[in-house]
């Protein structure tokens, strides 16, 4: 016995529908209310469920064919029972004896000069529905789906290749986290703490310093990125220490290669592929009736901000994709007209997306500690030769005096264009460098400290502060003896990455003139960029006027702002180590209160101090002009 499957009424004024797709083949079993086929009309797309359980015995209307409401589409029944034979054709009806009616007279043509009668509205409606059927059939929908995917791919690739590295939202921040994923102890990345106490990681400068030349500087072209090199390493604070998904960074870390640009483009393309594959898989499993709304939702969510984030190196890429996929998969599974495999596929995709997002956001290892008790140079070659931090010392009862003259040093070697620490062959030597000079009394106290202790200091002078002329008479003998070295920290302390070439040169030249006229020395070749703001471009501009060595640091007293003595000593404990360049500031009086404790740290660790001139030009060299 078999049951006919007919085309039901699918809405008011709907008289026919086109078979979009058969979900079952002849001979396959079907459950009650399980979707059997998909039907498209000019108003709706829907699935037709099987009225009974059994086997699909016969398909009467093929795909892409049109059937009227009430027409038999298929037979479902017991496969062991043959379908009933079709009824014999009815005998021809007897001839009608009555004379045939005369044919209706054709409508009279309009009179000459009169307007043509208006078209029948109902006829226009029928024509429109027919046109929609022809353009909205299954083939057209498939073509539309392909066009949508291609549009998303082309738009995404356009952004991927048009946006320079650093041009996507927070690229530099997240790229630093990709190059050095947590935990840092196992990533192999070198670290340090900046002068303001921020943990930094060592990455290629194309990762660390890829936006200052053009981002937020509308007059600057992205062509300035050509000055950056993948081979030059630089410390950056643009690094996530626990606020973003752990899994995202580790996954993209697998795509890191020696070429930063190729790596970034590949990461963006992978994010785009993930989005299209996941959202496309959900669309394929959805009932036909839901796909139009789903496609509209994708277009609304992707244009323009969706593409902006999805094709970037930002965890928001996965977040946007995941939220949309989860919502679509869950909605499709709940509102599916009948149980079946596709319903479970949608539910599985929704659950899997939710699980992945949850895991990526919660599976976080312990963040790298920057407390004074931790080892701040984990993974650094310098750490292996440095003494371990000791408990905070008490003020020494011994004289403040530490050393006489420069320490024994190997033959000097030329300084690199960028230095963050001293050469390994200098032994147990540390370079203490002092920036700015905001407070004249603090500069005066540093001079007393140097005279009393024999400590050798390198001052990076910000020329506009009067402290450098106020203390000239006391400082000049120490400069002439080579115990104190003067170097360039610009005239007004601007971020060099925000200046034009002429602006950079003017800042350095004014400070250089101060050093020459007041102390008879040149600050070259050592330049310390304010705030650590530099790039290969700024380095090249500085080099044009003799400042060929950009001098960074490998530890900080943290006193660029007001600190307590306890905090400052904690930083000194961490960073006063062999072969380190340590940065301090002549801005606040706190440091003047702990000179004795600083000497005790140096003495306990058998450390000697040296100027940069001592290391790179030989003891006593002060480059008089």
C-alpha positions in Angstrom: 0.0 0.0 0.0 1.3 3.5 -0.8 0.4 7.0 0.2 0.5 10.0 -2.2 2.6 13.0 -1.3 0.9 16.1 -2.8 1.8 19.7 -3.0 -0.1 21.5 -0.3 -1.4 25.0 -0.4 1.5 27.2 0.5 -0.2 30.5 0.9 -2.9 32.7 -0.4 -3.0 33.1 -4.2 -0.1 30.5 -4.5 -1.2 28.0 -7.2 2.0 26.2 -8.0 5.6 25.6 -6.9 8.9 24.5 -8.3 10.7 21.5 -6.9 14.0 22.8 -5.6 15.6 19.6 -4.4 14.6 16.0 -3.5 16.1 15.2 -0.1 15.5 11.4 -0.6 16.1 9.1 -3.5 13.8 6.3 -4.7 14.3 3.3 -2.5 15.4 5.3 0.6 13.4 5.0 3.8 11.7 8.1 5.4 10.2 8.7 8.8 6.9 10.5 9.5 7.3 14.3 9.2 10.9 13.9 7.9 11.7 16.4 5.1 11.2 14.8 1.8 11.7 17.6 -0.7 12.2 21.4 -1.0 9.7 23.5 -2.9 10.1 27.1 -4.1 7.3 29.5 -4.9 7.2 33.2 -5.7 6.4 33.9 -2.0 8.1 31.2 0.1 10.6 28.4 0.1 9.7 25.4 2.3 10.3 21.7 2.9 7.5 19.1 2.4 7.6 16.4 5.0 6.5 12.8 4.4 3.0 12.1 5.7 3.8 8.5 6.6 6.8 6.3 7.4 8.0 4.0 4.7 10.0 3.9 1.5 10.1 6.4 -1.3 8.6 4.3 -4.1 8.2 6.8 -6.9 9.0 10.4 -7.7 6.4 12.0 -10.0 7.9 15.5 -10.4 11.6 16.0 -11.0 13.8 18.8 -9.7 13.4 22.2 -11.3 9.9 21.2 -12.6 6.7 23.0 -11.6 3.6 21.4 -10.1 0.2 22.7 -9.3 -1.2 22.8 -5.8 -2.7 19.4 -5.1 -0.6 17.6 -7.6 0.9 14.2 -6.7 4.6 14.6 -6.2 5.6 11.2 -5.0 4.5 7.9 -3.5 5.6 6.6 -0.1 4.8 3.2 1.2 5.9 -0.4 1.8 8.7 -1.4 -0.6 7.4 -5.0 -0.6 4.1 -3.9 -2.1 4.2 -2.7 -5.6 2.6 0.7 -6.3 -0.9 0.4 -7.8 -1.1 0.4 -11.5 -2.5 3.5 -13.0 -6.2 3.4 -13.8 -7.1 2.7 -17.4 -7.9 5.6 -19.5 -11.5 6.5 -19.5 -13.5 5.7 -22.7 -14.0 8.7 -25.0 -17.1 10.7 -24.2 -20.0 10.3 -26.6 -20.2 12.9 -29.3 -22.5 15.8 -28.4 -25.5 15.9 -30.7 -26.1 19.5 -30.1 -24.6 21.9 -32.6 -21.5 23.5 -31.5 -21.7 27.0 -30.2 -20.5 29.6 -32.5 -17.0 30.9 -31.6 -17.0 34.0 -29.5 -16.5 37.2 -31.5 -13.2 38.7 -31.1 -13.1 41.9 -29.1 -13.7 45.0 -31.1 -10.6 46.9 -31.9 -10.3 50.3 -30.3 -11.5 53.2 -32.2 -8.9 55.2 -34.0 -7.4 57.9 -31.8 -8.7 56.4 -28.5 -6.3 55.3 -25.7 -5.5 51.6 -25.3 -7.3 50.0 -22.4 -5.2 49.5 -19.2 -3.6 46.2 -18.6 -5.4 43.8 -16.3 -3.9 44.1 -12.8 -4.3 40.4 -12.1 -2.5 39.6 -15.3 0.4 41.8 -14.3 0.6 40.0 -11.0 0.7 36.7 -12.7 3.5 37.8 -15.0 5.5 39.1 -12.0 5.1 35.9 -10.2 6.2 34.0 -13.2 9.3 36.2 -13.5 10.2 35.7 -9.9 9.8 32.0 -10.3 12.2 32.1 -13.2 14.8 34.2 -11.3 14.3 32.7 -7.9 14.4 29.0 -8.7 16.9 26.6 -7.3 19.5 27.2 -10.0 19.3 30.9 -9.4 19.6 30.5 -5.7 22.7 28.3 -6.2 24.2 31.0 -8.4 23.3 33.6 -5.9 25.0 31.6 -3.1 28.2 31.3 -5.2 28.1 35.0 -6.0 27.7 35.9 -2.3 30.7 33.7 -1.4 32.8 35.1 -4.2 31.9 38.7 -3.1 33.0 38.0 0.4 36.2 36.4 -0.7 37.1 39.2 -3.1 36.2 41.9 -0.5 38.1 40.1 2.1 41.2 39.6 0.0 41.0 43.2 -1.1 41.3 44.3 2.5 44.0 41.7 3.3 46.3 43.0 0.6 45.4 46.6 0.7 46.0 47.2 4.4 49.7 47.4 5.4 51.0 45.5 8.4 49.7 47.4 11.4 46.8 48.8 9.4 44.2 46.5 10.8 42.6 47.2 14.2 45.3 47.0 16.9 47.5 44.9 14.6 50.8 45.7 16.3 49.3 44.9 19.8 48.1 41.5 18.7 51.1 40.7 16.5 53.3 41.1 19.5 51.2 38.5 21.3 51.3 36.2 18.4 55.1 36.3 18.1 55.4 35.8 21.9 52.4 33.9 23.1 51.9 33.1 26.8 53.4 31.7 28.9 56.6 33.7 28.1 58.7 31.2 30.1 58.2 28.6 27.3 57.9 30.9 24.3 61.6 31.7 24.2 61.0 35.5 23.9 63.3 37.8 25.7 61.6 40.3 28.1 62.4 43.4 30.0 60.5 46.0 32.1 60.3 49.5 30.6 61.1 52.7 32.5 57.4 53.0 33.6 57.2 49.4 34.8 55.6 47.8 31.7 56.6 44.3 30.6 58.0 44.3 27.1 58.9 41.5 24.7 61.6 41.4 22.0 60.2 41.0 18.5 61.1 42.2 14.9 60.7 45.9 14.6 58.2 45.3 11.8 56.0 43.8 14.4 56.8 46.2 17.3 57.0 49.5 15.4 54.8 49.3 12.4 52.3 52.0 12.8 53.8 55.2 14.2 54.9 56.5 10.8 51.3 56.5 9.4 48.7 55.4 11.9 47.0 58.6 13.3 49.3 60.7 11.2 47.2 61.5 8.1 50.0 63.3 6.4 52.3 60.3 6.5 52.3 57.6 3.9 52.4 53.9 4.8 55.5 53.8 2.5 57.5 54.7 5.6 57.2 51.0 6.6 59.9 50.3 4.0 62.4 51.6 6.5 61.6 48.8 8.8 63.4 45.5 8.8 62.4 42.0 9.8 66.0 41.4 10.9 66.1 44.2 13.5 64.8 43.2 16.9 63.1 45.6 19.2 61.3 45.6 22.6 57.7 46.5 22.6 55.0 46.8 25.2 52.3 46.1 22.6 51.7 42.7 24.1 48.8 41.0 25.8 49.4 39.6 29.2 46.2 37.8 29.9 43.2 39.8 28.6 42.6 38.1 25.3 42.1 34.5 24.1 45.0 32.2 24.8 44.2 29.8 21.9 44.0 32.5 19.2 47.6 33.6 19.7 49.0 30.1 19.9 47.2 29.0 16.7 48.5 31.9 14.7 52.0 31.5 16.2 52.1 28.3 14.1 52.0 30.6 11.0 54.9 32.8 12.0 57.8 32.8 9.4 61.0 34.9 8.9 59.0 37.2 6.7 56.6 39.3 8.8 54.6 40.5 5.8 54.0 37.0 4.5 53.1 35.8 7.9 50.6 38.6 8.5 48.9 38.0 5.1 48.6 34.3 5.7 47.1 34.8 9.2 44.5 37.2 7.7 43.7 34.8 4.9 43.3 31.9 7.4 40.8 34.0 9.4 38.8 34.7 6.3 38.8 31.0 5.3 37.6 30.0 8.7 34.7 32.4 8.6 33.6 31.4 5.1 33.9 27.7 5.8 32.0 27.8 9.1 29.2 30.1 8.0 28.9 28.4 4.6 28.6 25.0 6.3 25.8 26.3 8.4 24.0 27.7 5.3 24.3 24.3 3.6 22.7 22.5 6.6 19.9 25.1 6.9 16.4 24.7 5.5 16.0 26.5 2.3 13.4 28.8 3.8 15.9 30.3 6.2 18.8 30.9 3.8 17.6 34.2 2.4 17.4 35.8 5.9 20.7 34.2 6.8 22.4 35.6 3.7 21.0 39.0 4.6 22.3 38.7 8.2 25.8 37.9 6.9 25.9 40.8 4.5 24.7 43.2 7.2 27.2 42.0 9.8 30.1 41.9 7.4 29.8 45.2 5.7 31.8 47.2 6.5 33.1 46.5 10.0 32.8 42.7 9.7 35.4 42.4 6.9 37.5 45.0 8.7 37.9 42.8 11.7 37.5 39.3 10.2 40.4 39.8 7.9 42.7 41.2 10.6 45.1 39.8 13.2 42.6 40.6 16.0 40.8 38.0 18.2 37.6 39.9 17.3 37.8 38.1 14.0 37.0 34.8 15.7 34.6 36.5 18.0 32.5 37.9 15.2 32.5 34.7 13.2 31.8 32.6 16.2 28.9 34.6 17.5 27.1 34.7 14.1 27.8 31.0 13.6 26.5 30.0 17.0 23.3 32.1 16.7 22.6 30.8 13.2 23.3 27.2 14.0 21.2 27.2 17.2 18.3 29.1 15.5 18.4 26.7 12.5 18.4 23.6 14.6 15.5 24.8 16.8 13.3 26.0 14.0 14.0 23.1 11.6 10.7 21.8 10.4 11.4 18.2 11.0 14.0 16.0 12.8 16.8 14.6 10.8 20.6 14.6 10.2 20.8 18.3 9.1 19.1 19.4 12.3 21.7 17.6 14.4 24.5 19.0 12.1 23.3 22.6 12.9 23.1 21.8 16.6 26.6 20.3 16.5 28.0 23.3 14.7 26.4 25.7 17.2 27.7 23.7 20.2 31.2 23.3 18.7 31.5 27.0 18.0 30.3 27.9 21.6 32.8 25.3 23.0 35.7 26.6 20.9 35.0 30.3 21.9 34.7 29.3 25.5 37.9 27.3 25.5 39.9 30.0 23.7 38.8 32.6 26.3 39.2 30.5 29.5 42.2 28.2 28.8 44.7 30.8 30.0 48.0 29.8 31.7 49.4 31.8 34.4 50.5 35.2 33.1 54.2 36.1 33.2 54.9 37.7 36.6 56.6 41.0 36.7 56.8 41.2 40.5 60.2 41.9 42.0 60.5 38.3 43.1 60.2 36.8 39.6 63.1 36.3 37.2 62.6 39.1 34.8 65.0 37.9 32.1 63.7 34.4 31.6 64.8 33.2 28.1 67.4 35.9 27.8 71.1 35.0 27.2 72.0 37.7 29.7 70.1 36.0 32.5 72.4 33.0 32.6 75.4 35.2 33.5 73.6 37.5 35.9 73.6 37.0 39.7 70.3 36.2 41.3 68.4 39.0 43.0 69.1 39.3 46.7 66.8 40.5 49.5 66.6 44.3 49.8 69.8 45.4 51.5 69.9 47.7 54.5 72.0 50.9 54.3 75.7 50.1 54.4 77.9 51.4 57.2 80.9 51.3 54.8 81.9 54.4 53.0 79.8 55.3 50.0 82.9 55.1 47.8 82.7 52.2 45.3 85.4 52.5 42.6 88.3 54.6 41.4 88.2 55.3 37.7 86.9 53.0 34.9 86.7 49.3 35.3 89.0 46.9 33.4 87.5 46.5 30.0 88.4 44.6 26.8 89.4 46.5 23.7 86.4 48.5 22.5 84.3 47.5 19.5 82.1 49.7 17.5 78.5 50.2 18.8 75.7 48.7 16.8 73.0 51.0 15.4 70.6 49.9 18.1 71.8 48.7 21.6 69.8 47.5 24.6 72.6 46.0 26.7 76.4 45.9 26.9 78.6 43.3 25.1 79.0 40.0 26.9 82.8 40.4 27.1 82.7 43.4 29.5 82.1 41.0 32.4 80.6 42.2 35.7 79.9 45.8 34.4 76.7 47.7 34.4 75.9 51.0 32.7 73.7 53.4 34.7 72.1 56.0 32.4 70.1 59.1 33.6 67.5 60.8 31.4 65.8 64.2 31.3 66.9 66.6 34.1 63.6 68.2 35.0 64.7 69.0 38.6 68.0 70.9 38.9 68.4 69.8 42.6 68.2 66.1 41.6 70.9 66.6 38.9 73.0 68.3 41.6 72.5 65.4 44.0 73.5 62.9 41.2 76.8 64.9 40.8 77.4 64.6 44.6 76.7 60.9 44.4 79.2 60.5 41.5 81.9 62.5 43.3 81.4 60.6 46.6 81.1 57.0 45.2 83.2 57.1 42.0 80.2 55.7 40.1 80.4 56.4 36.4 77.2 57.8 34.9 75.9 58.6 31.4 73.4 61.5 31.3 71.0 61.7 28.4 70.3 65.4 28.3 67.0 67.0 27.5 68.4 70.4 26.6 65.5 72.7 27.4 65.7 72.1 31.2 67.8 74.8 33.0 69.4 72.1 35.2 72.1 71.6 32.6 73.3 75.2 32.8 72.5 75.6 36.5 75.0 72.8 37.4 77.6 73.6 34.7 80.4 74.5 37.1 80.0 71.3 39.2 79.5 69.0 36.3 82.2 70.2 33.9 85.1 68.7 35.8 83.4 65.3 36.0 82.7 65.5 32.2 86.3 66.4 31.4 87.6 63.5 33.5 85.3 61.1 31.7 83.5 60.0 34.9 80.3 61.5 33.5 79.3 61.3 29.9 76.7 63.5 28.2 74.5 62.2 25.3 71.5 63.5 23.4 67.9 63.1 24.6 66.5 65.9 22.3 65.7 69.5 23.1 62.1 69.3 24.3 61.5 65.5 24.7 59.0 64.8 21.8 58.1 61.5 20.4 60.3 61.3 17.4 57.9 59.1 15.5 55.5 62.0 15.3 58.0 64.4 13.8 59.1 65.2 10.2 62.7 64.7 9.2 63.3 68.4 9.7 61.7 68.3 13.2 63.9 65.4 14.3 67.0 67.1 13.1 66.1 70.4 14.8 65.5 68.6 18.1 68.8 66.9 18.1 70.7 69.9 16.8 69.6 72.2 19.5 70.6 69.8 22.2 73.9 69.1 20.5 74.6 72.9 20.4 74.0 73.1 24.2 76.5 70.3 24.9 79.1 71.8 22.6 78.7 75.4 23.9 78.4 74.5 27.6 80.7 71.5 28.0 82.8 71.4 24.9 81.7 67.8 24.0 79.5 66.2 21.4 76.6 63.9 22.4 77.1 61.8 19.3 76.8 59.0 18.5 74.4 58.1 21.3 70.8 59.2 21.0 68.0 58.0 23.3 64.6 58.6 21.8 62.1 60.0 24.3 59.5 57.5 25.4 61.5 54.8 23.5 59.6 56.0 20.4 61.8 55.0 17.4 61.7 53.2 14.1 64.2 52.5 11.3 63.1 55.7 9.7 63.8 57.9 12.8 67.1 56.0 13.3 68.1 56.8 9.7 67.3 60.5 10.2 69.3 60.7 13.4 72.3 59.0 11.7 72.3 61.8 9.1 73.7 64.2 11.7 76.1 61.7 13.4 73.7 60.1 15.9 74.3 56.6 14.7 73.6 54.6 17.9 70.1 54.5 19.2 70.4 53.6 22.9 67.6 51.8 24.6 67.8 49.9 28.0 67.5 46.5 29.6 66.1 47.6 33.0 64.6 50.7 34.7 64.5 52.2 38.1 60.9 53.0 37.2 61.3 56.6 38.3 59.9 58.4 35.3 57.1 59.1 37.8 57.0 59.7 41.5 57.8 56.5 43.4 58.4 55.5 47.0 61.9 54.5 48.0 60.8 50.9 48.5 59.5 50.6 45.0 62.5 52.2 43.4 64.8 49.8 45.4 62.8 46.9 44.2 63.4 47.9 40.6 67.1 48.4 41.3 67.2 44.9 42.8 65.8 43.5 39.5 67.8 45.3 37.0 71.3 46.2 38.4 72.9 43.2 36.8 75.9 42.5 34.7 75.9 43.8 31.1 72.6 45.7 31.6 72.0 49.2 30.5 69.7 50.6 33.3 67.7 53.8 32.9 66.9 56.3 35.6 65.6 59.9 35.6 66.8 63.1 37.2 63.2 64.3 37.8 62.2 63.4 41.4 64.1 63.4 44.6 63.3 59.8 45.7 66.5 58.5 44.1 68.6 60.9 46.2 67.4 59.1 49.4 68.6 55.6 48.4 72.2 56.2 47.1 73.6 54.1 49.9 71.3 51.2 49.2 72.2 51.3 45.5 75.9 51.2 46.3 75.2 48.2 48.6 73.5 46.3 45.7 76.4 47.0 43.4 79.0 46.0 46.0 77.1 42.8 47.0 77.1 41.7 43.3 80.7 42.8 42.6 79.5 45.1 39.9 81.5 48.0 38.4 79.9 50.9 36.6 81.0 52.3 33.2 79.9 55.0 30.8 79.0 54.1 27.2 82.1 55.9 26.1 84.1 53.5 28.4 82.7 50.5 26.7 82.6 51.5 23.1 85.4 54.1 22.8 87.8 53.3 25.6 88.1 54.6 29.1 88.6 58.4 29.4 87.3 59.1 26.0 84.8 62.0 26.1 84.8 63.2 22.5 85.9 66.8 23.1 85.1 69.2 20.2 
